[in-house]
Amino acid sequence: MNYTHLSQSERYQIQCLRDVGLSITQTALRLGRHRSTIAREIRRNSDASTAYQAHNAHQQALSRQSGQTNAQRFDGAQWELVLSYLQLDLSPQQAAARLGLERRLRISHTCIYNRLRRMGQAAPRLRCGHCRRKAHRVRGNCAIAWVSHSAPPSWTSERAWGIGRATPSSRVRVGWQGW
């Protein structure tokens, strides 16, 4: 998908068409842009007190673009701070969140991962892998239904169900299948 910014001439055309009284949809059709692009441009670059001014809008757009960088550069002291959190066995997500909470440094976890990837073998070892937890037993069919339908008649007596007085020789483990 190709993406192009509005040019200064397109901004002047938007201003002229707005001054004439055309709607956002009609302006978008004349410029060959989507109506949401035109509406966003007008909303971002016009004040409530003044009408849309193309020159001011273009200057504001350029100032927003100049503040954008694809990747922020961190100096050595800032990176050492990140590494100190990683050496405490925090994940990059946890380190980025902790630094943000302490208002010491704003850095994203993806930036940390990218820097570690560029470091290669010199990067500290991160905790990785799935968390280990105890496996759960899969529940099967109801043991009572199994005993009542397929058990010999002696097992369905009151003694087998634990009704009445039980002796060690009369105890039966119902539903135990040995796993």
N, C-alpha and C positions, 0 to 999 in steps of 0.2 A: 504494500500500500504506500503510495507516494504521498508525501506531506510537504506542502509549501506554505511559507508564511505569507501573509498579506503584504503586498508591496506598498510603497508610499503613494503611487498613482492610484492603486485600488482604494486606499484610505481616502484620497481626495474625491474619488468617484462616490464613495459611500457618503461623504459629507454633502456633496452636491445633490445626490438623490434624496437624502434625508431633508435637505432644505427645500426641495421641490415638493415634498410631501408623500413620496412613495413609501409603501410599507416595507417591512424587513423582507418578506417573501419576494416582492417585486424587485427589490434591490438585489437580492441573491440571484434571482433569475437573470438579471442583466449582467451581473459580474461572472456568472457561471460558478458560483460557490453555493454551498449548502446554507440554508437559512439560519441554522444554529451557529455557523461560523460568523455570520454577520451580526447576529444577536449578541454573541459573546464579545465580539469586538466593540460593539457599542456599549455594552454593560461594563466592560473592563476600563474603557478609555474615555468615559464621559462622566462629568460630575452631575449631581442632581440640580445644581444651580445653573450650569451652562450647557449648551448644546454640544454635540459631537464636533470636535475640532481635529481635523486630519493631522495637522502639524504636531499638535500636542500628543495625539494618539501614537504617532510614529515615534516620537521621542520617548514616550513611556514604554513602548514595546522594545525599543533598542536598549533602554536601561534595564528592563527585565531580562533580556537575553544576555547582557554583559555580566549579570550576576550569576548566571547559570554556568556551572562547570560539570563535566561528566563525572569527574572523580576529584574529590578534595584531596589535597596533599597534606600529609601530616608530618610534622618534623620528628626528629629522633626522640625528643623527650615525651611527646604524646604517644608515640608508638611503644616506648618503654613502659609507659603507664598501662597500655593495653596488654602488653606481654606479661606484666606483673599479675594481672588478673587471670590470664590464661595459665600461668604457672601455679596459680592457686586451684587448678583443676576446674575452672569455670569454663563453660562452653562460650563460643563467640556471642551467642544470643544473650547469655547471662552477663557476660562482660559488658556488652553494649548497653544493656538495660541498667546495670549497676552504675556505669559511668554517667548515664543520663540522669539517673535518680540523684546522684551526688553532685550533679551540675558541674562536672569536671571536664567532660568532653562529649560532644555529640558525634557519634560514629555509628554507622549501621553494621549489623553483623555480616552483611554481604561484602562490605568493604574489608572487614577483618579477614574473611575467608579468601578474598581475592589477593590480599597482601600475603597471606600465608601460602597461597598457591604459588605466587611469584618467588617466595623465599625458598621453596623446594625443601631440600633436606635440612636446611638450617631452621626450619619452623619447628616449634614445640609440638610434641605429640598431643593430639586432641582425643578426648573421650569420644568414641564412636561406636556404632553398632546398636543393636536393639537392646532394650532393657531386659534383663533376665528376671523372669518371675516364675513362680511355681506353676506347673501345668495343672490345669483343672481336669477333674474326672468328668467324662461324658456320662450324663445320666441316661440310663436305659429304661426299659419298660418297668412298670410297677411290679414289685416283687410279690405283692399279694395276689395280683391277677395271675401270675405265673404259678404260684403254689395252688391256687384254688382250681385251676383248669387242668393242669398236667401232673399234679402230685398224686401219689398213691393215696387211697382212702385213709390210711393210718396217719398221714401227715395233716389231714384236715380235722383231726380230733382237737378237743379242747386243750389237751396237754401240749400239742405242737404250737398252738397259738399263744401259749403262756397264760391261759385262763385256768384258774385253780392253783393248786399247790404244785410248784415246780421243784423237781429234784435234779441234781447234776446229770443224771443219766437221761432225763426226759427233755433236756433243752435241745432245741433245734435252731440253727441259724437260718432264718427265713430271708431270702433275697441275697445272700452272700454268694457271689459267683467267683470269688478268688482273684480279684484284681486289685 
